């Protein structure tokens, strides 16, 4: 149970940077993205390896590691870019924390609405699905977290074999979230140029480029 609780907390901390107003339209563009290590572009393999070696050290605290990276940046003349990255990361973390805090406040009310819909028996499956879609359109990010929560805590009495999925309220929630909604979000995302995948894995597999 503790592992599932930790998993759920991790799920709600996934980038929810488009949260803002609880009635925000789901097609609205998300303006904040996690900063990339773009200052590594253009550096030779040795310089990148030095950076990754610093990031991999576990004998330094985060303040010491940050100072070591700044020294590395001065050596390779990317100090300005690294400082900019640090500033952007601080802004990103503040906004993420603010949005997750707001989402946590909205979860109880959203869950109450969801349960009111799914526990109502005087309706057809189509009516239930339409009501859930309406809830999703009003509180898209919160609805997504509810989806992940139901997936994480779904009872499984047969762990050694795949559970038989029935068209109950939980699975109906999954079906609603599996339509074109997530594709719509992906279509609105801005393409970010990244380093070749092979280079990332070979040189610095843990780094978020």
C-alpha positions as CSV (number, residue, x, y, z in Angstrom):
1,X,0.0,0.0,0.0
2,X,2.9,2.4,0.8
3,X,4.5,1.7,-2.5
4,X,1.2,2.5,-4.3
5,X,0.7,5.6,-2.3
6,X,4.2,6.8,-3.2
7,X,3.5,5.9,-6.9
8,X,0.3,8.0,-6.8
9,X,2.2,11.0,-5.3
10,X,4.7,10.6,-8.1
11,X,1.9,10.5,-10.7
12,X,0.4,13.8,-9.5
13,X,3.8,15.5,-9.6
14,X,4.2,14.7,-13.3
15,X,4.3,18.0,-15.2
16,X,0.9,19.6,-14.7
17,X,2.1,23.0,-15.8
18,X,-1.1,23.8,-17.7
19,X,-3.3,23.6,-14.6
20,X,-4.0,27.3,-13.8
21,X,-7.8,28.0,-13.8
22,X,-9.8,24.9,-13.0
23,X,-12.1,25.6,-16.0
24,X,-9.2,26.1,-18.4
25,X,-9.9,24.6,-21.8
26,X,-8.0,21.4,-22.5
27,X,-6.7,22.6,-25.9
28,X,-4.9,25.6,-24.4
29,X,-1.2,25.6,-25.0
30,X,1.1,24.8,-22.1
31,X,3.7,27.5,-22.0
32,X,6.2,26.1,-19.5
33,X,8.4,23.0,-20.2
34,X,11.1,21.4,-18.2
35,X,14.4,23.0,-19.1
36,X,16.7,20.9,-21.3
37,X,20.5,20.6,-21.0
38,X,21.0,22.5,-24.3
39,X,24.4,23.9,-23.1
40,X,25.8,20.4,-23.8
41,X,25.2,20.9,-27.5
42,X,28.3,21.8,-29.4
43,X,30.7,20.5,-26.7
44,X,33.1,17.7,-27.4
45,X,32.7,14.2,-26.0
46,X,35.3,14.8,-23.3
47,X,33.5,17.9,-22.0
48,X,30.2,16.1,-21.9
49,X,31.7,13.1,-20.1
50,X,33.1,15.5,-17.4
51,X,29.7,16.9,-16.9
52,X,28.1,13.5,-16.6
53,X,30.8,12.4,-14.2
54,X,29.9,15.3,-11.9
55,X,26.2,14.5,-12.1
56,X,26.9,10.8,-11.3
57,X,28.8,11.6,-8.0
58,X,26.9,10.7,-4.9
59,X,29.6,12.0,-2.4
60,X,28.4,15.7,-2.8
61,X,25.3,17.4,-1.7
62,X,23.3,19.3,-4.3
63,X,24.8,22.7,-3.4
64,X,28.3,21.3,-3.8
65,X,27.4,19.6,-7.1
66,X,25.9,22.8,-8.4
67,X,29.1,24.7,-7.6
68,X,31.2,22.0,-9.3
69,X,29.1,22.2,-12.4
70,X,29.6,26.0,-12.5
71,X,33.3,25.5,-12.3
72,X,33.0,23.0,-15.2
73,X,30.9,25.6,-17.1
74,X,33.6,28.2,-16.7
75,X,36.2,25.8,-17.9
76,X,34.2,25.1,-21.1
77,X,32.9,28.7,-21.5
78,X,29.2,27.8,-21.1
79,X,28.8,29.6,-17.7
80,X,26.1,31.9,-19.0
81,X,24.1,29.1,-20.4
82,X,24.4,27.0,-17.3
83,X,23.3,29.9,-15.0
84,X,20.3,30.4,-17.3
85,X,19.5,26.8,-17.1
86,X,19.6,26.9,-13.3
87,X,17.3,30.0,-13.2
88,X,14.8,28.3,-15.6
89,X,14.9,25.1,-13.5
90,X,14.1,27.1,-10.3
91,X,11.2,28.8,-12.1
92,X,10.0,25.4,-13.4
93,X,10.1,23.8,-9.9
94,X,8.2,26.7,-8.3
95,X,5.5,26.6,-10.9
96,X,5.2,22.8,-10.7
97,X,4.9,22.9,-6.9
98,X,2.2,25.6,-7.2
99,X,0.2,23.7,-9.7
100,X,0.4,20.4,-7.9
101,X,-0.7,22.1,-4.7
102,X,-3.7,23.6,-6.6
103,X,-4.5,20.2,-8.1
104,X,-4.4,18.6,-4.6
105,X,-7.0,21.1,-3.4
106,X,-9.3,20.4,-6.4
107,X,-9.0,16.6,-6.2
108,X,-11.6,16.0,-3.4
109,X,-14.4,18.0,-5.2
110,X,-13.5,16.3,-8.5
111,X,-13.6,12.8,-6.9
112,X,-17.0,13.6,-5.4
113,X,-18.4,14.6,-8.8
114,X,-16.9,11.5,-10.4
115,X,-18.4,9.2,-7.8
116,X,-21.8,10.9,-8.0
117,X,-21.8,10.2,-11.8
118,X,-20.6,6.6,-11.6
119,X,-22.7,5.6,-8.6
120,X,-25.9,6.9,-10.3
121,X,-27.8,3.8,-11.5
122,X,-30.7,5.5,-13.1
123,X,-28.8,6.2,-16.3
124,X,-27.5,4.4,-19.4
125,X,-23.9,3.6,-20.1
126,X,-23.9,6.3,-22.8
127,X,-25.3,8.9,-20.4
128,X,-22.6,8.0,-17.8
129,X,-19.9,8.2,-20.5
130,X,-21.2,11.6,-21.6
131,X,-21.2,12.9,-18.1
132,X,-17.6,11.7,-17.5
133,X,-16.5,13.4,-20.7
134,X,-18.1,16.6,-19.6
135,X,-16.3,16.4,-16.3
136,X,-13.1,15.8,-18.1
137,X,-13.6,18.8,-20.3
138,X,-14.1,21.0,-17.2
139,X,-11.2,19.6,-15.2
140,X,-8.9,17.9,-17.6
141,X,-5.7,17.7,-15.5
142,X,-7.5,16.7,-12.3
143,X,-9.4,14.1,-14.3
144,X,-6.1,12.7,-15.6
145,X,-4.8,12.2,-12.1
146,X,-8.0,10.4,-11.0
147,X,-7.5,8.1,-14.0
148,X,-4.0,7.3,-12.8
149,X,-5.2,6.8,-9.2
150,X,-7.9,4.3,-10.2
151,X,-5.3,2.4,-12.3
152,X,-2.8,2.4,-9.4
153,X,-5.2,1.2,-6.7
154,X,-7.4,-1.1,-8.8
155,X,-7.9,-4.4,-6.8
156,X,-6.3,-7.5,-8.4
157,X,-7.3,-10.8,-7.0
158,X,-5.4,-12.7,-9.7
159,X,-1.9,-11.2,-9.7
160,X,-0.5,-14.1,-11.8
161,X,-2.9,-13.6,-14.7
162,X,-4.4,-10.6,-16.5
163,X,-7.6,-9.4,-14.7
164,X,-10.8,-9.6,-16.6
165,X,-11.9,-6.1,-17.5
166,X,-15.7,-5.4,-17.2
167,X,-17.5,-2.3,-18.2
168,X,-17.7,-0.9,-14.7
169,X,-17.3,2.7,-13.6
170,X,-13.5,2.4,-13.2
171,X,-13.0,0.9,-16.6
172,X,-15.4,3.4,-18.1
173,X,-13.2,6.1,-16.8
174,X,-10.2,4.4,-18.5
175,X,-12.2,4.3,-21.8
176,X,-13.1,7.9,-21.6
177,X,-9.4,8.9,-21.1
178,X,-8.2,6.7,-23.9
179,X,-10.0,8.5,-26.7
180,X,-8.6,11.4,-28.7
181,X,-8.2,13.7,-25.6
182,X,-4.6,12.7,-25.0
183,X,-3.8,13.1,-28.7
184,X,-5.2,16.6,-28.6
185,X,-2.8,17.5,-25.8
186,X,0.1,16.0,-27.7
187,X,-0.8,17.9,-30.8
188,X,-0.6,21.2,-28.9
189,X,2.9,20.4,-27.6
190,X,5.8,22.2,-29.1
191,X,8.5,20.1,-30.7
192,X,11.9,20.5,-28.9
193,X,15.1,19.6,-30.7
194,X,17.0,17.0,-28.8
195,X,20.4,15.3,-29.0
196,X,20.5,11.9,-30.7
197,X,19.1,9.2,-28.5
198,X,22.2,7.1,-28.9
199,X,24.4,9.9,-27.7
200,X,22.2,10.5,-24.7
201,X,22.3,6.8,-23.6
202,X,25.9,6.2,-24.3
203,X,27.2,9.4,-22.7
204,X,24.9,10.4,-20.0
205,X,21.9,8.0,-19.7
206,X,20.5,9.6,-16.5
207,X,20.6,13.2,-17.7
208,X,17.4,14.8,-19.0
209,X,18.3,16.3,-22.3
